[in-house]
Amino acid sequence: ESSYSSELVQALWAPWALHTGLTPESAYGAQMGKVIAFALEAAGAPVVKGGAGQAVTAFKRLIEANGGELRANADVDKVLVHNGKATGVRLADGSEIPASHVICSIAPGQLYGRLLRDSTKTLTDKETTGLSQFRHGRGNFQLHYAIDGPISWKTTGLEDVALIHLADSIDSVSKSSNEAERGMLPVTPTICVGQPHRLDPTRCPEGKSILWLQIPDAPRVLKGDAAGEIDTAGGWSEVTREAFADRIEAILASHIEGFSETVLARKAYSPAELESMNINLVGGDPYGGSCALDQFFIWRPFAHSSNNATVIKNLHHIGASTHPGPGLSGGSGFLLAKRLGG
C-alpha cells in the first residue's frame, strides 16, 4: 500500500506473496512480492514443452550422460553413519549404497527424525532446538480441469494469459490467507489459474483446453470452515475435498462464460493427498517450511545453518528447506555442487 495507491494495482501484486508461502501481512511479504515481480519481468516464467515431466527427463539424460545413475521407487530408510561420518544409505528393502558424500533433499523432520534416527546422540543442542522450532507453512489445494473447447473469459484478454490470479482486492487476499493460517477453509479463497496450453499447445488435444488451479490458502491442519457450510469433522476427507472444490469452481465459473457446460473432467487434490504423493510436502506445504523471516535466507532451516552442512561429516542437507529456499532453480544444490566440485 505504501508503493501503490491504486486498489487495482494492489490487487494485481498482492497474490504473488502467496507463492512464497507468505501473506500480505508477513514481515518481508511485500519485498518478496517485489522480488517475484522483478524475476517475472527480467526472466519470465518459462513453461516446459510437453509437460513438467519433460524437465525431469532432461535432467535424467544429463545425469546419465555424466556417469550418474537414477533409481526410482527406491525408498531410503536411513543414512549410514560410521565414526560421525556419512558412508552411504540403506534402502527400505535392506540393500545398501556406499558413498563418499550423501546429499539429502528433504524436510528437516524427515532427515533428523527418520534418516538419522539412530544417530540422534550426535545432534547438538542447536540441532535439537532448531528442529523443535522449525515450522511448516500453509498447505496447497490443487484442482485440475479438462475443458471441451476454448475458455471464454468474461474479461477480454485473459484467454492468452498463462497465469491468472482471481482475487477481489488486497483485503480479500489478506482475509483468505488469514483464515487459512488459522486452520479454516477460506470463504473466498485466492485462486491461481494456470493455462499452460496457451504457451504450449501440446499440453492438450486440438480444440480442447486445460486449467491448473492452485489454492495457496489451504489449511495444513484443518480446524473448520470460515463460512460455516462445509463439515470438516473428518479432516481432509473426500467429501470435504469435493465440497471445497465446489466452492472454488463456483468462483471460477463466475469469470468464464458457460464454464460448467464445458467441463469434461475435474480432479482435486487436498493438502493431505499432496503429502501422500510426496513425503516432503508436509501437510501439503509446497515450500519446505514456512518462509517467514526468522527461518529464511541464512537462517534456513535453522539459525545456525551454514553451507548445507550437518553435524554428520559428508552429509549435506539441500532442497526447499535450506538456503536459498524453494524454487525450481535448485539454488541450494547448485551452491553445494560448486563447493564439492572445487
C-alpha positions, -999 to 999 in steps of 0.1 A, spaced: 0 0 0 30 24 5 41 17 -30 8 18 -49 -23 39 -43 -44 21 -69 -65 -6 -54 -64 -25 -88 -26 -25 -88 -25 -36 -52 -48 -65 -61 -26 -73 -90 6 -78 -69 -8 -90 -35 -13 -126 -45 23 -131 -56 34 -131 -19 14 -163 -15 37 -180 -40 64 -178 -13 41 -191 14 38 -156 29 8 -133 33 4 -96 27 9 -90 65 40 -112 67 73 -95 75 91 -92 42 60 -103 23 58 -72 2 95 -74 -6 92 -110 -18 63 -98 -40 87 -73 -55 114 -100 -60 89 -121 -79 78 -91 -99 114 -84 -109 120 -120 -118 89 -122 -140 99 -91 -159 137 -99 -161 135 -136 -169 98 -145 -174 81 -177 -163 91 -204 -187 68 -234 -194 83 -268 -202 71 -281 -236 52 -313 -233 47 -310 -195 68 -306 -164 78 -342 -166 100 -333 -196 122 -313 -173 128 -344 -152 135 -364 -183 161 -338 -194 179 -339 -160 178 -377 -162 196 -377 -195 221 -351 -183 229 -371 -151 233 -404 -171 254 -387 -197 279 -378 -169 280 -413 -155 253 -409 -129 225 -434 -121 189 -428 -110 168 -452 -91 130 -448 -89 108 -462 -62 139 -468 -40 128 -457 -6 158 -446 16 153 -459 51 183 -444 68 217 -427 63 246 -449 73 270 -433 97 303 -445 110 325 -426 134 305 -394 128 308 -396 90 282 -405 64 292 -436 45 261 -443 24 224 -451 27 203 -481 34 171 -487 14 138 -500 28 145 -534 11 177 -537 32 202 -530 4 229 -506 10 246 -480 -13 280 -468 -2 290 -432 -9 317 -407 0 291 -380 3 254 -382 10 231 -353 -1 196 -352 12 169 -330 -4 143 -335 22 124 -317 50 143 -314 84 118 -336 102 124 -364 77 162 -360 78 166 -359 116 135 -378 126 138 -407 102 170 -410 82 192 -401 112 170 -417 139 199 -440 150 223 -410 152 203 -386 174 230 -388 201 253 -369 177 229 -339 175 239 -308 193 216 -286 213 214 -263 184 201 -290 161 176 -302 187 163 -267 194 162 -258 157 143 -290 148 117 -284 176 112 -248 165 110 -254 127 76 -246 113 58 -257 82 35 -233 63 0 -234 49 -10 -263 27 -19 -261 -10 -50 -274 -27 -48 -284 -64 -77 -285 -89 -73 -297 -125 -98 -294 -154 -101 -308 -188 -123 -285 -209 -142 -291 -242 -133 -262 -265 -117 -228 -258 -121 -210 -225 -143 -179 -228 -132 -155 -201 -157 -127 -194 -127 -103 -192 -112 -97 -226 -75 -106 -230 -73 -133 -203 -75 -161 -229 -38 -157 -237 -26 -151 -201 -7 -182 -188 -12 -175 -151 -41 -155 -136 -50 -146 -100 -86 -144 -91 -89 -120 -61 -111 -91 -54 -86 -69 -36 -56 -69 -14 -80 -72 15 -96 -103 1 -61 -118 -3 -54 -109 33 -87 -123 46 -82 -156 27 -47 -162 39 -56 -152 74 -84 -177 76 -62 -205 63 -34 -196 87 -59 -203 115 -69 -237 101 -101 -226 84 -113 -231 49 -114 -196 34 -148 -182 25 -134 -167 -8 -100 -183 -14 -75 -166 -37 -73 -187 -68 -42 -191 -91 -54 -202 -125 -28 -217 -149 -35 -220 -187 -2 -237 -198 -17 -248 -231 -18 -211 -242 20 -213 -243 24 -250 -251 -4 -264 -273 10 -299 -269 -5 -300 -234 -39 -310 -247 -57 -323 -278 -65 -297 -305 -98 -279 -298 -96 -287 -261 -83 -267 -231 -69 -274 -196 -69 -254 -164 -45 -259 -135 -57 -243 -103 -36 -237 -72 -51 -225 -40 -23 -214 -17 -46 -208 12 -55 -243 23 -52 -252 60 -23 -276 68 -42 -286 99 -80 -284 92 -100 -270 121 -132 -257 104 -149 -237 77 -149 -200 79 -182 -199 60 -198 -225 83 -210 -245 54 -186 -274 50 -184 -302 76 -147 -306 84 -150 -331 113 -134 -358 92 -104 -337 82 -94 -337 46 -119 -364 36 -132 -369 1 -164 -352 10 -146 -322 24 -122 -320 -5 -150 -321 -31 -171 -295 -12 -142 -271 -11 -136 -278 -48 -172 -269 -55 -167 -236 -37 -136 -229 -58 -154 -239 -90 -183 -215 -83 -158 -186 -81 -141 -197 -113 -173 -202 -132 -184 -167 -124 -155 -154 -145 -160 -178 -175 -189 -179 -199 -207 -213 -198 -180 -229 -178 -200 -257 -162 -212 -270 -196 -177 -273 -210 -161 -293 -182 -150 -328 -193 -133 -339 -161 -122 -325 -127 -96 -338 -103 -89 -323 -69 -60 -329 -45 -62 -319 -9 -31 -310 12 -32 -344 28 -32 -361 -6 -3 -340 -18 17 -351 12 8 -388 5 23 -383 -30 54 -365 -18 67 -370 17 84 -336 16 51 -318 13 44 -319 50 7 -310 55 6 -300 18 32 -273 24 49 -269 -10 77 -246 2 96 -270 25 87 -250 56 74 -215 64 93 -188 46 89 -164 75 118 -141 80 131 -160 111 137 -192 91 146 -178 57 178 -166 40 208 -175 61 186 -188 89 171 -217 68 164 -242 81 180 -233 114 195 -201 128 230 -216 129 228 -234 95 257 -228 71 267 -241 37 243 -271 37 264 -288 64 250 -311 91 266 -324 123 274 -356 104 306 -352 82 299 -355 45 262 -354 50 247 -324 32 212 -310 35 197 -293 4 163 -285 -10 135 -261 -3 140 -263 34 175 -249 31 191 -216 19 182 -200 -6 147 -215 -2 121 -231 -25 121 -228 -63 127 -247 -94 161 -231 -98 177 -256 -74 198 -230 -58 209 -250 -28 220 -279 -49 239 -256 -73 258 -239 -44 267 -273 -29 279 -287 -62 302 -257 -66 317 -263 -32 321 -301 -37 334 -297 -72 361 -272 -61 
